[in-house]
């Protein structure tokens, strides 16, 4: 692997991680040795696989051999996370213990330069009520762990803070895909707090930006915390937009709430907004049309 660089993608089977894998295949990245982590239970050690953009992932050896397989010039994208887990142990394992173990194993290799891209959630900064306390707690614990290594000259950390991610190939049990699927069956849907504001970004735009950082090393050569661009839209507008795109005859009842929830993306510590050409990002119309195509069983979705 001399002369090549390594990309280690943690959490490759999640919503964002799998979008990064699809983007890697679409772009056919050839100049990097790509290694991805697979989802594991707290009782089992994490598994790693080599990823060939033209074939299925190949089985990798045991975790203890990971450091030997990576080049000295390394980028780590940590997409590993667990939200709304019924197990507190799983939340701790995915959001803290697993990436901590990986970093500790990597940092001990002499002469290795690690550029670590940490994926954060805006809930770590939000003033609004937190929907998953364990998730945010362990994400913050790992953030504090990274800060302990801030003086290590061989580690550079970039934090990318994300809003709500949407797009095709999401977990169908999440609120929006589940609601849209019911609408496509022309079922009755009751929407609580329709004036709640959602801050949305297309998961594919985030994945493509992360790939751009591989070609633009300066993007991960210094510590920074950036907030990915987003569009604010009320839940009522989301539902009406999907109705218009899908042509659904679903009966939607908007249940007004006297309790205000998440009126906007108000953050206690506002990270700097990532400067991107917004014209290159997907519009909500495009995103929701692709979600409609995905949920309808149509697989001809462009630019995955």
C-alpha positions as CSV (number, residue, x, y, z in Angstrom):
1,X,0.0,0.0,0.0
2,X,3.0,2.3,-0.3
3,X,2.2,5.5,-2.2
4,X,-1.5,5.1,-1.6
5,X,-3.7,6.7,1.0
6,X,-6.3,5.1,3.1
7,X,-9.9,6.0,3.8
8,X,-11.5,4.3,6.8
9,X,-15.3,4.7,6.8
10,X,-16.9,4.0,10.2
11,X,-20.6,3.2,10.1
12,X,-20.8,2.2,6.5
13,X,-24.2,0.5,6.8
14,X,-26.1,3.5,8.2
15,X,-28.1,6.1,6.3
16,X,-25.1,8.5,5.7
17,X,-22.4,5.8,5.6
18,X,-24.3,3.8,2.9
19,X,-24.8,7.0,0.9
20,X,-21.0,7.6,1.1
21,X,-20.4,4.0,-0.2
22,X,-22.8,4.6,-3.1
23,X,-21.1,7.8,-3.9
24,X,-17.7,6.1,-3.8
25,X,-19.0,3.5,-6.3
26,X,-20.5,6.2,-8.5
27,X,-17.3,8.2,-8.6
28,X,-15.2,5.1,-8.8
29,X,-12.5,6.4,-6.5
30,X,-9.3,4.5,-7.5
31,X,-6.5,6.3,-5.7
32,X,-7.5,5.3,-2.2
33,X,-7.5,2.1,-0.2
34,X,-11.0,2.0,1.1
35,X,-11.9,0.1,4.3
36,X,-15.4,0.2,5.8
37,X,-16.7,-0.9,9.2
38,X,-19.7,-3.2,9.4
39,X,-22.4,-2.9,12.0
40,X,-21.8,-5.1,15.1
41,X,-23.5,-5.8,18.4
42,X,-21.9,-4.8,21.7
43,X,-21.0,-8.4,22.3
44,X,-19.0,-8.9,19.1
45,X,-15.9,-7.1,17.9
46,X,-16.3,-4.7,15.0
47,X,-15.7,-6.1,11.5
48,X,-13.8,-4.3,8.7
49,X,-13.8,-5.0,5.0
50,X,-11.8,-3.8,2.0
51,X,-14.1,-2.1,-0.4
52,X,-13.5,-2.4,-4.1
53,X,-15.7,0.2,-5.9
54,X,-16.3,-2.3,-8.7
55,X,-17.1,-5.4,-6.6
56,X,-18.7,-6.4,-3.3
57,X,-16.7,-5.8,-0.1
58,X,-14.1,-8.5,0.6
59,X,-13.8,-10.0,4.0
60,X,-11.1,-8.3,6.1
61,X,-9.2,-10.0,8.9
62,X,-9.6,-9.4,12.6
63,X,-9.8,-6.0,14.1
64,X,-6.3,-6.2,15.6
65,X,-4.8,-6.3,12.1
66,X,-6.6,-3.1,11.1
67,X,-3.6,-0.8,11.8
68,X,-1.3,-2.9,9.6
69,X,-3.6,-2.6,6.6
70,X,-3.8,1.2,6.6
71,X,-1.3,3.6,5.1
72,X,0.5,6.2,7.2
73,X,-1.6,9.0,5.5
74,X,-5.1,8.3,6.7
75,X,-8.6,9.9,6.5
76,X,-11.2,8.6,8.9
77,X,-14.9,9.5,8.4
78,X,-16.8,8.6,11.5
79,X,-20.4,8.0,10.5
80,X,-20.9,5.4,13.2
81,X,-24.0,6.2,15.4
82,X,-27.0,4.7,16.9
83,X,-30.2,6.7,17.4
84,X,-33.4,5.8,19.2
85,X,-31.9,2.5,20.3
86,X,-33.8,0.5,22.8
87,X,-30.5,-0.5,24.3
88,X,-28.5,2.1,26.2
89,X,-25.5,-0.3,25.8
90,X,-25.9,-0.1,22.0
91,X,-26.0,3.7,22.1
92,X,-22.8,3.8,24.2
93,X,-21.1,1.2,22.0
94,X,-21.9,2.9,18.6
95,X,-21.6,6.5,19.5
96,X,-18.6,6.3,21.9
97,X,-16.9,2.9,22.6
98,X,-16.4,1.8,19.0
99,X,-14.9,5.0,17.5
100,X,-12.8,5.4,20.7
101,X,-11.4,1.9,20.3
102,X,-10.6,2.7,16.7
103,X,-8.9,6.0,17.4
104,X,-6.8,4.5,20.3
105,X,-5.6,1.7,18.0
106,X,-4.6,4.1,15.2
107,X,-2.9,6.8,17.3
108,X,-0.3,4.4,18.6
109,X,1.3,3.9,15.2
110,X,4.4,6.0,15.0
111,X,4.5,8.4,12.1
112,X,0.9,8.1,11.1
113,X,-1.0,11.2,10.1
114,X,-4.7,10.9,10.8
115,X,-7.3,13.3,9.5
116,X,-10.5,12.5,11.4
117,X,-13.8,13.8,10.1
118,X,-16.3,13.6,13.0
119,X,-20.0,13.7,12.0
120,X,-22.0,15.6,14.6
121,X,-25.7,16.2,15.0
122,X,-27.2,19.7,15.5
123,X,-28.9,18.2,18.5
124,X,-25.5,18.5,20.3
125,X,-25.9,22.3,20.0
126,X,-29.6,22.8,19.9
127,X,-31.6,24.7,22.5
128,X,-34.7,22.7,21.7
129,X,-35.7,19.5,23.6
130,X,-33.5,16.6,22.7
131,X,-35.5,13.6,21.3
132,X,-32.8,11.0,22.1
133,X,-30.8,11.9,25.3
134,X,-28.5,8.9,25.2
135,X,-27.5,9.5,21.6
136,X,-26.6,13.1,22.2
137,X,-24.9,12.3,25.6
138,X,-22.5,9.7,24.0
139,X,-21.9,11.9,20.9
140,X,-20.8,14.7,23.3
141,X,-18.7,12.2,25.3
142,X,-16.8,11.2,22.2
143,X,-16.4,14.9,21.2
144,X,-14.8,15.5,24.6
145,X,-12.5,12.4,24.1
146,X,-11.4,13.9,20.7
147,X,-10.6,17.2,22.5
148,X,-8.3,15.3,24.8
149,X,-6.1,14.5,21.8
150,X,-6.1,18.1,20.5
151,X,-2.4,18.5,21.3
152,X,-1.4,15.4,19.3
153,X,0.5,16.6,16.2
154,X,-0.5,13.5,14.3
155,X,-4.2,14.0,14.6
156,X,-6.3,16.7,12.9
157,X,-10.0,16.7,13.6
158,X,-12.7,18.3,11.5
159,X,-16.3,18.4,12.9
160,X,-19.2,18.4,10.4
161,X,-22.5,19.2,12.1
162,X,-25.5,17.9,10.2
163,X,-29.2,18.9,10.2
164,X,-32.0,16.4,9.5
165,X,-30.9,14.2,6.7
166,X,-33.4,13.1,4.1
167,X,-33.3,11.1,0.8
168,X,-34.0,7.8,-0.8
169,X,-32.8,4.5,0.9
170,X,-33.5,5.8,4.4
171,X,-34.7,3.6,7.2
172,X,-38.3,3.0,6.3
173,X,-39.3,3.1,10.0
174,X,-38.2,6.7,10.5
175,X,-40.9,9.3,10.8
176,X,-40.9,10.9,7.3
177,X,-40.4,7.7,5.2
178,X,-43.0,5.9,7.3
179,X,-45.5,8.8,6.9
180,X,-44.9,9.0,3.2
181,X,-45.4,5.3,2.7
182,X,-48.7,5.5,4.5
183,X,-49.7,8.4,2.2
184,X,-48.8,6.4,-0.9
185,X,-51.2,3.8,0.2
186,X,-53.8,6.5,0.5
187,X,-54.1,5.9,4.2
188,X,-55.3,8.4,6.8
189,X,-52.5,10.4,8.3
190,X,-52.6,12.6,11.4
191,X,-49.9,15.1,11.7
192,X,-49.2,16.6,15.1
193,X,-47.6,20.0,15.4
194,X,-47.7,20.8,11.7
195,X,-46.0,24.1,12.1
196,X,-42.8,22.5,13.6
197,X,-39.9,23.6,11.5
198,X,-37.5,20.9,10.0
199,X,-34.0,21.8,8.9
200,X,-33.3,19.5,6.0
201,X,-30.3,18.5,3.9
202,X,-30.1,15.7,1.3
203,X,-27.9,12.9,2.5
204,X,-26.4,12.5,-1.0
205,X,-25.2,16.1,-0.9
206,X,-23.4,15.4,2.4
207,X,-21.9,12.2,1.0
208,X,-20.6,14.0,-2.1
209,X,-19.1,16.8,0.0
210,X,-17.3,14.2,2.1
211,X,-15.8,12.7,-1.1
212,X,-14.7,16.2,-2.2
213,X,-12.6,16.4,1.0
214,X,-10.6,13.5,-0.2
215,X,-9.6,15.5,-3.3
216,X,-9.1,18.7,-1.3
217,X,-6.8,17.8,1.5
218,X,-6.8,21.3,2.9
219,X,-10.4,20.7,3.9
220,X,-9.3,18.3,6.7
221,X,-5.9,19.7,7.5
222,X,-6.9,21.9,10.3
223,X,-9.4,21.8,13.2
224,X,-12.8,23.3,12.5
225,X,-16.5,22.8,13.2
226,X,-18.8,23.5,10.3
227,X,-22.5,23.3,9.9
228,X,-23.8,21.8,6.6
229,X,-26.2,24.0,4.7
230,X,-29.9,23.3,5.2
231,X,-33.4,24.4,4.2
232,X,-36.0,25.2,6.8
233,X,-39.5,24.0,6.0
234,X,-42.5,23.4,8.2
235,X,-43.9,19.9,8.6
236,X,-47.1,21.1,7.0
237,X,-45.2,22.2,3.9
238,X,-43.3,18.9,3.8
239,X,-46.5,16.9,3.8
240,X,-48.2,19.2,1.2
241,X,-45.1,19.0,-1.0
242,X,-45.1,15.2,-1.0
243,X,-48.8,15.2,-1.7
244,X,-48.2,17.3,-4.8
245,X,-45.3,15.3,-6.0
246,X,-46.8,11.8,-5.4
247,X,-50.4,12.6,-6.4
248,X,-51.5,10.8,-3.3
249,X,-55.2,10.8,-2.3
250,X,-54.3,10.3,1.3
251,X,-56.5,12.1,3.8
252,X,-54.2,14.2,6.0
253,X,-55.4,15.7,9.2
254,X,-53.3,18.4,10.7
255,X,-53.5,18.4,14.5
256,X,-52.8,21.9,15.8
257,X,-50.7,22.0,19.0
258,X,-50.5,24.8,21.5
259,X,-47.0,23.6,22.4
260,X,-44.3,25.0,20.2
261,X,-41.6,22.4,19.3
262,X,-38.3,23.1,17.5
263,X,-39.5,26.4,16.0
264,X,-36.2,26.7,14.1
265,X,-32.6,25.6,14.1
266,X,-31.6,27.7,17.1
267,X,-28.2,26.5,18.3
268,X,-26.6,27.4,21.7
269,X,-23.1,27.4,20.0
270,X,-23.6,28.3,16.3
271,X,-20.9,26.5,14.2
272,X,-19.8,28.3,11.1
273,X,-21.9,27.6,8.1
274,X,-20.0,25.5,5.5
275,X,-19.5,27.6,2.4
276,X,-20.9,25.7,-0.6
277,X,-22.4,26.7,-3.9
278,X,-26.0,26.2,-3.0
279,X,-26.9,25.9,-6.7
280,X,-25.0,22.6,-6.7
281,X,-27.1,21.2,-3.9
282,X,-30.3,19.3,-4.7
283,X,-33.6,21.1,-4.3
284,X,-36.3,19.8,-2.0
285,X,-38.4,19.1,-5.0
286,X,-35.6,16.8,-6.4
287,X,-35.1,15.2,-3.0
288,X,-38.8,14.5,-2.4
289,X,-39.3,13.3,-5.9
290,X,-36.5,10.7,-5.5
291,X,-38.0,9.6,-2.1
292,X,-41.3,9.1,-3.9
293,X,-39.5,7.1,-6.6
294,X,-37.8,5.0,-4.0
295,X,-40.9,4.3,-1.9
296,X,-42.8,3.5,-5.1
297,X,-40.4,0.8,-6.0
298,X,-38.9,2.7,-8.9
299,X,-35.2,2.3,-8.9
300,X,-34.2,4.7,-11.7
301,X,-33.0,7.5,-9.4
302,X,-30.3,9.7,-10.8
303,X,-27.1,10.6,-9.1
304,X,-27.1,8.2,-6.2
